[in-house]
Amino acid sequence: MGVPFLPALTMLGSDLMAVGGTKTVQDPYTGETLAAVPALFPDVALLHVHRADRFGNCQIDGYPHMDADIARAATTVLVTTEEIVSEEETRRHPDHTVIPGFAVDALVHVPFGSFPHECYALYEADFDHFAEYTAAIDARGPQAVGDYLERYVYGPPTWADYLELFGGARLALQAKRARELTRV
């Protein structure tokens, strides 16, 4: 947005104010105290989208969150996509194009690329997986984080090997759950 900070009501009174060094400002109209949230200038953005064309025009179904803002703020934008489509397909639904190709530095076709998180209408988040992870942390502390990283991040040599850790039946279940949630 080109501004050094944004005023916000959130975080006031929380421990997050001290952690990030957030300052406060006084609203010149009401005198109310506001948090002054500093602008972020990320070097790299890693985003996952529903589909993109070969030029990097990225489309997102459902709520796009802050992906477009993140893409515009970052110096380098790397995108994974569930599907690569033709430019004609992108033009059929221009309202779904939330990240223009000129903002994208690299694009890779990666089905289930946000798993174990969700991809709206394609697969639901694997809440059982997250529950297993947090239960392990509760039981074993930081060692569980290291074990998780070794198994799911550093261990699998390929994306297919990573997905195999969950198994096809589990991936199919998450896809079925997403369809149930988004059925009209």
N, CA and C atoms as an extended XYZ file, in Angstrom:
552
Properties=species:S:1:pos:R:3:atomname:S:1:resname:S:1:resid:I:1 pbc="F F F"
N         0.812       -1.199        0.000 N   MET     1
C         0.000        0.000        0.000 CA  MET     1
C         0.853        1.259        0.000 C   MET     1
N         2.148        1.109        0.235 N   GLY     2
C         3.034        2.255        0.216 CA  GLY     2
C         3.025        3.082        1.486 C   GLY     2
N         2.508        2.544        2.565 N   VAL     3
C         2.498        3.267        3.840 CA  VAL     3
C         3.387        2.535        4.842 C   VAL     3
N         3.971        3.257        5.808 N   PRO     4
C         4.881        2.608        6.743 CA  PRO     4
C         4.190        1.754        7.805 C   PRO     4
N         2.919        2.025        8.073 N   PHE     5
C         2.182        1.238        9.066 CA  PHE     5
C         0.693        1.419        8.818 C   PHE     5
N        -0.098        0.541        9.449 N   LEU     6
C        -1.547        0.695        9.440 CA  LEU     6
C        -2.044        0.712       10.881 C   LEU     6
N        -2.966        1.602       11.188 N   PRO     7
C        -3.539        1.596       12.536 CA  PRO     7
C        -4.506        0.428       12.675 C   PRO     7
N        -4.539       -0.165       13.848 N   ALA     8
C        -5.409       -1.320       14.071 CA  ALA     8
C        -5.855       -1.374       15.515 C   ALA     8
N        -7.024       -1.955       15.744 N   LEU     9
C        -7.518       -2.165       17.100 CA  LEU     9
C        -7.071       -3.511       17.656 C   LEU     9
N        -6.762       -4.431       16.769 N   THR    10
C        -6.366       -5.758       17.219 CA  THR    10
C        -5.008       -5.699       17.900 C   THR    10
N        -4.738       -6.621       18.725 N   MET    11
C        -3.474       -6.821       19.449 CA  MET    11
C        -3.333       -5.922       20.677 C   MET    11
N        -4.082       -4.844       20.780 N   LEU    12
C        -3.975       -3.983       21.953 CA  LEU    12
C        -4.299       -4.802       23.198 C   LEU    12
N        -3.461       -4.705       24.198 N   GLY    13
C        -3.672       -5.441       25.437 CA  GLY    13
C        -3.168       -6.868       25.411 C   GLY    13
N        -2.604       -7.296       24.294 N   SER    14
C        -2.090       -8.667       24.225 CA  SER    14
C        -0.568       -8.657       24.337 C   SER    14
N        -0.001       -9.826       24.585 N   ASP    15
C         1.449       -9.973       24.647 CA  ASP    15
C         2.111       -9.782       23.288 C   ASP    15
N         1.328       -9.849       22.209 N   LEU    16
C         1.882       -9.695       20.869 CA  LEU    16
C         2.454       -8.299       20.631 C   LEU    16
N         1.972       -7.327       21.363 N   MET    17
C         2.481       -5.952       21.201 CA  MET    17
C         3.980       -5.910       21.506 C   MET    17
N         4.399       -6.555       22.575 N   ALA    18
C         5.811       -6.520       22.976 CA  ALA    18
C         6.680       -7.426       22.109 C   ALA    18
N         6.136       -8.555       21.675 N   VAL    19
C         6.913       -9.522       20.898 CA  VAL    19
C         7.415       -8.913       19.596 C   VAL    19
N         6.550       -8.215       18.881 N   GLY    20
C         6.933       -7.656       17.592 CA  GLY    20
C         7.405       -6.223       17.663 C   GLY    20
N         7.476       -5.664       18.859 N   GLY    21
C         7.899       -4.273       18.981 CA  GLY    21
C         6.878       -3.302       18.422 C   GLY    21
N         5.621       -3.696       18.425 N   THR    22
C         4.570       -2.843       17.886 CA  THR    22
C         4.402       -1.594       18.754 C   THR    22
N         4.233       -0.477       18.108 N   LYS    23
C         4.043        0.796       18.805 CA  LYS    23
C         2.573        1.180       18.774 C   LYS    23
N         2.224        2.213       19.493 N   THR    24
C         0.857        2.717       19.473 CA  THR    24
C         0.854        4.147       18.952 C   THR    24
N        -0.288        4.539       18.413 N   VAL    25
C        -0.498        5.915       17.960 CA  VAL    25
C        -1.855        6.367       18.464 C   VAL    25
N        -2.028        7.674       18.517 N   GLN    26
C        -3.313        8.219       18.928 CA  GLN    26
C        -4.104        8.620       17.694 C   GLN    26
N        -5.354        8.161       17.617 N   ASP    27
C        -6.238        8.516       16.510 CA  ASP    27
C        -6.483       10.026       16.574 C   ASP    27
N        -6.111       10.755       15.512 N   PRO    28
C        -6.274       12.220       15.560 CA  PRO    28
C        -7.736       12.667       15.555 C   PRO    28
N        -8.671       11.780       15.259 N   TYR    29
C       -10.083       12.151       15.214 CA  TYR    29
C       -10.811       11.838       16.516 C   TYR    29
N       -10.472       10.702       17.143 N   THR    30
C       -11.195       10.295       18.357 CA  THR    30
C       -10.332       10.327       19.599 C   THR    30
N        -9.015       10.377       19.437 N   GLY    31
C        -8.114       10.332       20.582 CA  GLY    31
C        -7.866        8.918       21.087 C   GLY    31
N        -8.510        7.935       20.467 N   GLU    32
C        -8.365        6.539       20.879 CA  GLU    32
C        -6.952        6.031       20.579 C   GLU    32
N        -6.442        5.161       21.448 N   THR    33
C        -5.136        4.543       21.228 CA  THR    33
C        -5.288        3.369       20.265 C   THR    33
N        -4.424        3.333       19.248 N   LEU    34
C        -4.448        2.281       18.237 CA  LEU    34
C        -3.066        1.639       18.131 C   LEU    34
N        -3.048        0.404       17.728 N   ALA    35
C        -1.775       -0.253       17.434 CA  ALA    35
C        -1.304        0.228       16.068 C   ALA    35
N        -0.018        0.485       15.936 N   ALA    36
C         0.579        0.865       14.655 CA  ALA    36
C         1.317       -0.360       14.125 C   ALA    36
N         0.646       -1.112       13.269 N   VAL    37
C         1.203       -2.358       12.745 CA  VAL    37
C         2.138       -2.016       11.585 C   VAL    37
N         3.440       -2.362       11.719 N   PRO    38
C         4.394       -1.982       10.668 CA  PRO    38
C         4.153       -2.744        9.366 C   PRO    38
N         4.476       -2.088        8.247 N   ALA    39
C         4.368       -2.718        6.937 CA  ALA    39
C         5.368       -3.865        6.834 C   ALA    39
N         4.991       -4.874        6.096 N   LEU    40
C         5.871       -6.016        5.857 CA  LEU    40
C         6.378       -5.959        4.420 C   LEU    40
N         7.630       -6.318        4.236 N   PHE    41
C         8.232       -6.354        2.916 CA  PHE    41
C         8.914       -7.710        2.733 C   PHE    41
N         8.105       -8.762        2.482 N   PRO    42
C         8.685      -10.105        2.373 CA  PRO    42
C         9.580      -10.259        1.148 C   PRO    42
N        10.674      -10.983        1.333 N   ASP    43
C        11.556      -11.289        0.210 CA  ASP    43
C        10.890      -12.275       -0.742 C   ASP    43
N        10.243      -13.304       -0.158 N   VAL    44
C         9.652      -14.368       -0.962 CA  VAL    44
C         8.250      -14.674       -0.448 C   VAL    44
N         7.332      -14.875       -1.373 N   ALA    45
C         5.989      -15.348       -1.043 CA  ALA    45
C         5.813      -16.726       -1.674 C   ALA    45
N         5.325      -17.682       -0.881 N   LEU    46
C         4.995      -19.017       -1.371 CA  LEU    46
C         3.482      -19.144       -1.296 C   LEU    46
N         2.829      -19.291       -2.439 N   LEU    47
C         1.379      -19.326       -2.495 CA  LEU    47
C         0.906      -20.560       -3.243 C   LEU    47
N        -0.288      -21.025       -2.893 N   HIS    48
C        -0.890      -22.154       -3.596 CA  HIS    48
C        -2.259      -21.721       -4.099 C   HIS    48
N        -2.553      -22.031       -5.369 N   VAL    49
C        -3.807      -21.609       -5.985 CA  VAL    49
C        -4.513      -22.791       -6.639 C   VAL    49
N        -5.766      -22.560       -6.984 N   HIS    50
C        -6.556      -23.606       -7.630 CA  HIS    50
C        -6.078      -23.916       -9.045 C   HIS    50
N        -5.830      -22.847       -9.817 N   ARG    51
C        -5.396      -23.056      -11.196 CA  ARG    51
C        -4.659      -21.813      -11.677 C   ARG    51
N        -3.819      -22.029      -12.676 N   ALA    52
C        -3.069      -20.937      -13.287 CA  ALA    52
C        -2.782      -21.305      -14.728 C   ALA    52
N        -2.605      -20.280      -15.544 N   ASP    53
C        -2.206      -20.552      -16.926 CA  ASP    53
C        -0.685      -20.474      -17.030 C   ASP    53
N        -0.158      -20.776      -18.198 N   ARG    54
C         1.300      -20.840      -18.365 CA  ARG    54
C         1.977      -19.495      -18.161 C   ARG    54
N         1.216      -18.411      -18.175 N   PHE    55
C         1.773      -17.080      -17.955 CA  PHE    55
C         1.766      -16.691      -16.480 C   PHE    55
N         1.237      -17.579      -15.629 N   GLY    56
C         1.222      -17.317      -14.192 CA  GLY    56
C         0.008      -16.565      -13.692 C   GLY    56
N        -1.012      -16.382      -14.540 N   ASN    57
C        -2.255      -15.768      -14.069 CA  ASN    57
C        -2.960      -16.774      -13.168 C   ASN    57
N        -3.090      -16.423      -11.892 N   CYS    58
C        -3.538      -17.377      -10.877 CA  CYS    58
C        -4.979      -17.125      -10.467 C   CYS    58
N        -5.742      -18.202      -10.423 N   GLN    59
C        -7.139      -18.132      -10.021 CA  GLN    59
C        -7.354      -18.893       -8.725 C   GLN    59
N        -8.198      -18.296       -7.886 N   ILE    60
C        -8.531      -18.902       -6.603 CA  ILE    60
C       -10.040      -18.954       -6.487 C   ILE    60
N       -10.571      -20.117       -6.148 N   ASP    61
C       -12.005      -20.263       -5.895 CA  ASP    61
C       -12.252      -20.007       -4.416 C   ASP    61
N       -13.450      -19.537       -4.102 N   GLY    62
C       -13.754      -19.246       -2.708 CA  GLY    62
C       -13.055      -17.973       -2.258 C   GLY    62
N       -12.863      -17.867       -0.970 N   TYR    63
C       -12.259      -16.671       -0.390 CA  TYR    63
C       -10.752      -16.670       -0.639 C   TYR    63
N       -10.205      -15.621       -1.276 N   PRO    64
C        -8.779      -15.622       -1.621 CA  PRO    64
C        -7.845      -15.200       -0.486 C   PRO    64
N        -8.389      -14.958        0.696 N   HIS    65
C        -7.571      -14.541        1.845 CA  HIS    65
C        -6.746      -13.318        1.466 C   HIS    65
N        -5.479      -13.303        1.782 N   MET    66
C        -4.625      -12.151        1.496 CA  MET    66
C        -3.606      -12.476        0.410 C   MET    66
N        -3.850      -13.504       -0.371 N   ASP    67
C        -2.864      -13.956       -1.350 CA  ASP    67
C        -2.459      -12.861       -2.334 C   ASP    67
N        -3.426      -12.098       -2.835 N   ALA    68
C        -3.102      -11.041       -3.797 CA  ALA    68
C        -2.234       -9.966       -3.135 C   ALA    68
N        -2.555       -9.602       -1.896 N   ASP    69
C        -1.754       -8.609       -1.174 CA  ASP    69
C        -0.338       -9.115       -0.933 C   ASP    69
N        -0.229      -10.377       -0.550 N   ILE    70
C         1.082      -10.975       -0.299 CA  ILE    70
C         1.903      -10.988       -1.588 C   ILE    70
N         1.264      -11.354       -2.694 N   ALA    71
C         1.966      -11.404       -3.984 CA  ALA    71
C         2.473      -10.019       -4.386 C   ALA    71
N         1.680       -8.990       -4.141 N   ARG    72
C         2.108       -7.638       -4.509 CA  ARG    72
C         3.196       -7.109       -3.582 C   ARG    72
N         3.232       -7.586       -2.347 N   ALA    73
C         4.210       -7.077       -1.383 CA  ALA    73
C         5.576       -7.739       -1.518 C   ALA    73
N         5.610       -8.972       -1.990 N   ALA    74
C         6.855       -9.739       -2.013 CA  ALA    74
C         7.738       -9.380       -3.204 C   ALA    74
N         9.029       -9.508       -2.986 N   THR    75
C         9.998       -9.299       -4.062 CA  THR    75
C         9.946      -10.440       -5.069 C   THR    75
N         9.832      -11.671       -4.572 N   THR    76
C         9.774      -12.871       -5.413 CA  THR    76
C         8.526      -13.662       -5.047 C   THR    76
N         7.770      -14.075       -6.054 N   VAL    77
C         6.531      -14.820       -5.822 CA  VAL    77
C         6.639      -16.189       -6.489 C   VAL    77
N         6.548      -17.232       -5.662 N   LEU    78
C         6.588      -18.617       -6.128 CA  LEU    78
C         5.200      -19.217       -5.892 C   LEU    78
N         4.623      -19.798       -6.933 N   VAL    79
C         3.255      -20.301       -6.852 CA  VAL    79
C         3.220      -21.779       -7.215 C   VAL    79
N         2.492      -22.545       -6.411 N   THR    80
C         2.144      -23.915       -6.778 CA  THR    80
C         0.654      -23.905       -7.108 C   THR    80
N         0.257      -24.784       -8.017 N   THR    81
C        -1.132      -24.797       -8.454 CA  THR    81
C        -1.664      -26.218       -8.566 C   THR    81
N        -2.934      -26.366       -8.296 N   GLU    82
C        -3.593      -27.656       -8.454 CA  GLU    82
C        -3.671      -28.057       -9.919 C   GLU    82
N        -3.788      -27.046      -10.798 N   GLU    83
C        -4.011      -27.354      -12.214 CA  GLU    83
C        -3.448      -26.221      -13.080 C   GLU    83
N        -2.826      -26.594      -14.176 N   ILE    84
C        -2.421      -25.605      -15.169 CA  ILE    84
C        -3.443      -25.665      -16.299 C   ILE    84
N        -4.048      -24.507      -16.599 N   VAL    85
C        -5.104      -24.432      -17.602 CA  VAL    85
C        -4.654      -23.536      -18.761 C   VAL    85
N        -5.429      -23.552      -19.821 N   SER    86
C        -5.125      -22.712      -20.982 CA  SER    86
C        -5.467      -21.257      -20.682 C   SER    86
N        -4.894      -20.369      -21.471 N   GLU    87
C        -5.204      -18.949      -21.317 CA  GLU    87
C        -6.690      -18.697      -21.597 C   GLU    87
N        -7.273      -19.478      -22.509 N   GLU    88
C        -8.693      -19.344      -22.814 CA  GLU    88
C        -9.539      -19.645      -21.579 C   GLU    88
N        -9.135      -20.680      -20.837 N   GLU    89
C        -9.859      -21.031      -19.608 CA  GLU    89
C        -9.747      -19.898      -18.588 C   GLU    89
N        -8.580      -19.316      -18.468 N   THR    90
C        -8.393      -18.200      -17.541 CA  THR    90
C        -9.310      -17.037      -17.926 C   THR    90
N        -9.422      -16.780      -19.213 N   ARG    91
C       -10.260      -15.664      -19.688 CA  ARG    91
C       -11.752      -15.921      -19.488 C   ARG    91
N       -12.157      -17.188      -19.410 N   ARG    92
C       -13.580      -17.509      -19.199 CA  ARG    92
C       -14.078      -17.028      -17.839 C   ARG    92
N       -13.169      -16.980      -16.863 N   HIS    93
C       -13.537      -16.572      -15.504 CA  HIS    93
C       -12.539      -15.544      -14.988 C   HIS    93
N       -12.506      -14.367      -15.594 N   PRO    94
C       -11.503      -13.371      -15.197 CA  PRO    94
C       -11.667      -12.901      -13.756 C   PRO    94
N       -12.870      -13.003      -13.204 N   ASP    95
C       -13.107      -12.575      -11.823 CA  ASP    95
C       -12.397      -13.476      -10.814 C   ASP    95
N       -11.985      -14.655      -11.220 N   HIS    96
C       -11.259      -15.561      -10.324 CA  HIS    96
C        -9.753      -15.326      -10.355 C   HIS    96
N        -9.280      -14.527      -11.312 N   THR    97
C        -7.846      -14.252      -11.404 CA  THR    97
C        -7.496      -13.191      -10.367 C   THR    97
N        -6.878      -13.630       -9.278 N   VAL    98
C        -6.556      -12.695       -8.193 CA  VAL    98
C        -5.076      -12.324       -8.154 C   VAL    98
N        -4.253      -13.103       -8.828 N   ILE    99
C        -2.825      -12.791       -8.916 CA  ILE    99
C        -2.462      -12.767      -10.393 C   ILE    99
N        -2.106      -11.596      -10.916 N   PRO   100
C        -1.761      -11.511      -12.338 CA  PRO   100
C        -0.393      -12.121      -12.616 C   PRO   100
N        -0.228      -12.625      -13.818 N   GLY   101
C         1.011      -13.295      -14.202 CA  GLY   101
C         2.256      -12.451      -14.041 C   GLY   101
N         2.148      -11.137      -14.228 N   PHE   102
C         3.345      -10.301      -14.119 CA  PHE   102
C         3.896      -10.247      -12.700 C   PHE   102
N         3.098      -10.676      -11.715 N   ALA   103
C         3.568      -10.686      -10.319 CA  ALA   103
C         4.229      -12.014       -9.945 C   ALA   103
N         4.113      -13.026      -10.802 N   VAL   104
C         4.580      -14.378      -10.486 CA  VAL   104
C         5.956      -14.626      -11.113 C   VAL   104
N         6.891      -15.094      -10.291 N   ASP   105
C         8.243      -15.394      -10.772 CA  ASP   105
C         8.414      -16.843      -11.182 C   ASP   105
N         7.684      -17.751      -10.538 N   ALA   106
C         7.781      -19.172      -10.892 CA  ALA   106
C         6.461      -19.852      -10.563 C   ALA   106
N         6.097      -20.822      -11.392 N   LEU   107
C         4.851      -21.553      -11.242 CA  LEU   107
C         5.138      -23.042      -11.392 C   LEU   107
N         4.580      -23.852      -10.477 N   VAL   108
C         4.792      -25.295      -10.509 CA  VAL   108
C         3.457      -26.003      -10.300 C   VAL   108
N         3.202      -27.010      -11.112 N   HIS   109
C         1.994      -27.831      -10.972 CA  HIS   109
C         2.202      -28.812       -9.823 C   HIS   109
N         1.417      -28.670       -8.748 N   VAL   110
C         1.554      -29.522       -7.571 CA  VAL   110
C         0.166      -29.870       -7.022 C   VAL   110
N        -0.460      -30.943       -7.539 N   PRO   111
C        -1.736      -31.364       -6.968 CA  PRO   111
C        -1.599      -31.678       -5.481 C   PRO   111
N        -2.598      -31.327       -4.702 N   PHE   112
C        -2.598      -31.440       -3.240 CA  PHE   112
C        -1.466      -30.602       -2.638 C   PHE   112
N        -1.129      -29.508       -3.295 N   GLY   113
C         0.009      -28.686       -2.901 CA  GLY   113
C        -0.122      -27.952       -1.592 C   GLY   113
N        -1.326      -27.834       -1.038 N   SER   114
C        -1.444      -27.186        0.262 CA  SER   114
C        -1.757      -28.192        1.373 C   SER   114
N        -1.765      -29.463        1.035 N   PHE   115
C        -2.086      -30.503        2.016 CA  PHE   115
C        -0.969      -30.650        3.051 C   PHE   115
N        -1.283      -30.768        4.348 N   PRO   116
C        -2.546      -31.173        4.947 CA  PRO   116
C        -3.539      -30.038        5.197 C   PRO   116
N        -3.231      -28.843        4.724 N   HIS   117
C        -4.222      -27.776        4.802 CA  HIS   117
C        -5.213      -27.967        3.672 C   HIS   117
N        -6.200      -27.064        3.596 N   GLU   118
C        -7.252      -27.234        2.603 CA  GLU   118
C        -7.009      -26.440        1.336 C   GLU   118
N        -7.733      -26.846        0.298 N   CYS   119
C        -7.837      -26.081       -0.936 CA  CYS   119
C        -9.328      -26.078       -1.261 C   CYS   119
N        -9.962      -24.956       -1.050 N   TYR   120
C       -11.407      -24.820       -1.091 CA  TYR   120
C       -12.041      -25.617       -2.229 C   TYR   120
N       -13.011      -26.443       -1.864 N   ALA   121
C       -13.825      -27.263       -2.765 CA  ALA   121
C       -13.073      -28.435       -3.394 C   ALA   121
N       -11.757      -28.515       -3.181 N   LEU   122
C       -10.989      -29.634       -3.739 CA  LEU   122
C       -10.616      -30.646       -2.669 C   LEU   122
N       -10.164      -30.180       -1.516 N   TYR   123
C        -9.895      -31.071       -0.387 CA  TYR   123
C        -9.934      -30.262        0.903 C   TYR   123
N       -10.452      -30.911        1.920 N   GLU   124
C       -10.600      -30.292        3.232 CA  GLU   124
C        -9.291      -30.445        4.019 C   GLU   124
N        -9.087      -29.561        4.971 N   ALA   125
C        -7.930      -29.680        5.857 CA  ALA   125
C        -8.024      -30.990        6.632 C   ALA   125
N        -6.885      -31.601        6.885 N   ASP   126
C        -6.841      -32.868        7.614 CA  ASP   126
C        -6.692      -32.562        9.105 C   ASP   126
N        -7.825      -32.288        9.747 N   PHE   127
C        -7.813      -31.907       11.151 CA  PHE   127
C        -7.318      -33.037       12.046 C   PHE   127
N        -7.520      -34.281       11.625 N   ASP   128
C        -6.988      -35.414       12.387 CA  ASP   128
C        -5.458      -35.359       12.405 C   ASP   128
N        -4.865      -35.001       11.274 N   HIS   129
C        -3.406      -34.885       11.193 CA  HIS   129
C        -2.907      -33.794       12.147 C   HIS   129
N        -3.575      -32.637       12.141 N   PHE   130
C        -3.176      -31.546       13.033 CA  PHE   130
C        -3.336      -31.944       14.495 C   PHE   130
N        -4.410      -32.693       14.798 N   ALA   131
C        -4.641      -33.146       16.174 CA  ALA   131
C        -3.545      -34.117       16.617 C   ALA   131
N        -3.130      -34.997       15.715 N   GLU   132
C        -2.034      -35.928       16.033 CA  GLU   132
C        -0.740      -35.156       16.321 C   GLU   132
N        -0.485      -34.140       15.517 N   TYR   133
C         0.726      -33.322       15.684 CA  TYR   133
C         0.710      -32.586       17.027 C   TYR   133
N        -0.403      -31.941       17.346 N   THR   134
C        -0.462      -31.192       18.610 CA  THR   134
C        -0.447      -32.133       19.812 C   THR   134
N        -1.048      -33.307       19.687 N   ALA   135
C        -1.003      -34.286       20.778 CA  ALA   135
C         0.438      -34.747       21.013 C   ALA   135
N         1.185      -34.931       19.928 N   ALA   136
C         2.593      -35.328       20.056 CA  ALA   136
C         3.400      -34.230       20.746 C   ALA   136
N         3.123      -32.977       20.419 N   ILE   137
C         3.825      -31.865       21.077 CA  ILE   137
C         3.474      -31.822       22.554 C   ILE   137
N         2.196      -32.017       22.876 N   ASP   138
C         1.781      -32.043       24.283 CA  ASP   138
C         2.501      -33.152       25.042 C   ASP   138
N         2.689      -34.278       24.373 N   ALA   139
C         3.300      -35.434       25.038 CA  ALA   139
C         4.825      -35.360       25.099 C   ALA   139
N         5.463      -34.859       24.032 N   ARG   140
C         6.926      -34.940       23.947 CA  ARG   140
C         7.629      -33.600       23.784 C   ARG   140
N         6.869      -32.514       23.690 N   GLY   141
C         7.470      -31.193       23.596 CA  GLY   141
C         8.214      -30.960       22.291 C   GLY   141
N         9.293      -30.176       22.351 N   PRO   142
C        10.032      -29.806       21.139 CA  PRO   142
C        10.548      -30.996       20.322 C   PRO   142
N        10.807      -32.113       20.953 N   GLN   143
C        11.261      -33.301       20.230 CA  GLN   143
C        10.233      -33.723       19.176 C   GLN   143
N         8.955      -33.541       19.490 N   ALA   144
C         7.896      -33.902       18.546 CA  ALA   144
C         7.950      -33.019       17.301 C   ALA   144
N         8.326      -31.766       17.475 N   VAL   145
C         8.452      -30.869       16.316 CA  VAL   145
C         9.579      -31.361       15.410 C   VAL   145
N        10.720      -31.692       15.993 N   GLY   146
C        11.839      -32.210       15.217 CA  GLY   146
C        11.488      -33.494       14.494 C   GLY   146
N        10.783      -34.381       15.187 N   ASP   147
C        10.356      -35.636       14.561 CA  ASP   147
C         9.402      -35.382       13.395 C   ASP   147
N         8.495      -34.441       13.592 N   TYR   148
C         7.541      -34.100       12.545 CA  TYR   148
C         8.273      -33.556       11.314 C   TYR   148
N         9.179      -32.619       11.531 N   LEU   149
C         9.928      -32.043       10.418 CA  LEU   149
C        10.718      -33.119        9.682 C   LEU   149
N        11.329      -34.018       10.421 N   GLU   150
C        12.107      -35.091        9.791 CA  GLU   150
C        11.214      -35.986        8.940 C   GLU   150
N        10.033      -36.319        9.465 N   ARG   151
C         9.149      -37.234        8.735 CA  ARG   151
C         8.467      -36.582        7.544 C   ARG   151
N         7.935      -35.361        7.741 N   TYR   152
C         7.092      -34.764        6.713 CA  TYR   152
C         7.774      -33.702        5.846 C   TYR   152
N         8.873      -33.119        6.314 N   VAL   153
C         9.517      -32.043        5.552 CA  VAL   153
C        10.831      -32.507        4.946 C   VAL   153
N        11.738      -32.987        5.775 N   TYR   154
C        13.073      -33.357        5.290 CA  TYR   154
C        13.137      -34.777        4.725 C   TYR   154
N        12.302      -35.679        5.224 N   GLY   155
C        12.382      -37.091        4.865 CA  GLY   155
C        11.958      -37.463        3.463 C   GLY   155
N        10.765      -37.068        3.026 N   PRO   156
C        10.310      -37.523        1.708 CA  PRO   156
C        11.152      -36.926        0.579 C   PRO   156
N        11.714      -37.771       -0.293 N   PRO   157
C        12.551      -37.245       -1.378 CA  PRO   157
C        11.754      -36.553       -2.490 C   PRO   157
N        10.465      -36.905       -2.641 N   THR   158
C         9.641      -36.294       -3.684 CA  THR   158
C         8.276      -35.935       -3.102 C   THR   158
N         7.537      -35.137       -3.854 N   TRP   159
C         6.185      -34.776       -3.423 CA  TRP   159
C         5.291      -36.019       -3.369 C   TRP   159
N         5.449      -36.919       -4.309 N   ALA   160
C         4.665      -38.154       -4.300 CA  ALA   160
C         4.951      -38.968       -3.037 C   ALA   160
N         6.208      -38.993       -2.618 N   ASP   161
C         6.563      -39.707       -1.384 CA  ASP   161
C         5.921      -39.044       -0.170 C   ASP   161
N         5.881      -37.721       -0.179 N   TYR   162
C         5.222      -36.988        0.913 CA  TYR   162
C         3.749      -37.366        0.980 C   TYR   162
N         3.053      -37.317       -0.146 N   LEU   163
C         1.630      -37.643       -0.155 CA  LEU   163
C         1.382      -39.092        0.236 C   LEU   163
N         2.322      -39.970       -0.108 N   GLU   164
C         2.183      -41.385        0.244 CA  GLU   164
C         2.185      -41.586        1.767 C   GLU   164
N         2.798      -40.681        2.507 N   LEU   165
C         2.764      -40.765        3.966 CA  LEU   165
C         1.325      -40.706        4.489 C   LEU   165
N         0.457      -40.032        3.754 N   PHE   166
C        -0.946      -39.923        4.153 CA  PHE   166
C        -1.777      -41.044        3.559 C   PHE   166
N        -1.391      -41.512        2.387 N   GLY   167
C        -2.117      -42.589        1.722 CA  GLY   167
C        -3.255      -42.072        0.867 C   GLY   167
N        -3.514      -42.778       -0.194 N   GLY   168
C        -4.554      -42.387       -1.136 CA  GLY   168
C        -5.940      -42.339       -0.524 C   GLY   168
N        -6.229      -43.256        0.399 N   ALA   169
C        -7.561      -43.284        1.014 CA  ALA   169
C        -7.804      -42.018        1.838 C   ALA   169
N        -6.769      -41.567        2.543 N   ARG   170
C        -6.912      -40.358        3.361 CA  ARG   170
C        -7.091      -39.121        2.480 C   ARG   170
N        -6.342      -39.038        1.378 N   LEU   171
C        -6.477      -37.920        0.452 CA  LEU   171
C        -7.868      -37.934       -0.182 C   LEU   171
N        -8.345      -39.106       -0.557 N   ALA   172
C        -9.678      -39.225       -1.148 CA  ALA   172
C       -10.753      -38.803       -0.149 C   ALA   172
N       -10.577      -39.164        1.117 N   LEU   173
C       -11.530      -38.769        2.154 CA  LEU   173
C       -11.579      -37.248        2.283 C   LEU   173
N       -10.433      -36.596        2.252 N   GLN   174
C       -10.400      -35.139        2.379 CA  GLN   174
C       -11.046      -34.478        1.159 C   GLN   174
N       -10.878      -35.067       -0.018 N   ALA   175
C       -11.537      -34.541       -1.218 CA  ALA   175
C       -13.051      -34.712       -1.106 C   ALA   175
N       -13.484      -35.841       -0.594 N   LYS   176
C       -14.920      -36.100       -0.411 CA  LYS   176
C       -15.506      -35.109        0.588 C   LYS   176
N       -14.800      -34.860        1.672 N   ARG   177
C       -15.280      -33.907        2.687 CA  ARG   177
C       -15.417      -32.497        2.111 C   ARG   177
N       -14.490      -32.107        1.253 N   ALA   178
C       -14.558      -30.777        0.639 CA  ALA   178
C       -15.786      -30.665       -0.260 C   ALA   178
N       -16.075      -31.712       -1.006 N   ARG   179
C       -17.258      -31.693       -1.878 CA  ARG   179
C       -18.531      -31.600       -1.040 C   ARG   179
N       -18.565      -32.297        0.088 N   GLU   180
C       -19.738      -32.237        0.963 CA  GLU   180
C       -19.935      -30.845        1.537 C   GLU   180
N       -18.852      -30.181        1.864 N   LEU   181
C       -18.928      -28.844        2.450 CA  LEU   181
C       -19.333      -27.771        1.433 C   LEU   181
N       -19.006      -28.003        0.180 N   THR   182
C       -19.229      -26.963       -0.840 CA  THR   182
C       -20.387      -27.289       -1.777 C   THR   182
N       -21.090      -28.364       -1.515 N   ARG   183
C       -22.227      -28.743       -2.351 CA  ARG   183
C       -23.279      -27.646       -2.266 C   ARG   183
N       -23.810      -27.282       -3.406 N   VAL   184
C       -24.826      -26.212       -3.428 CA  VAL   184
C       -26.214      -26.793       -3.438 C   VAL   184
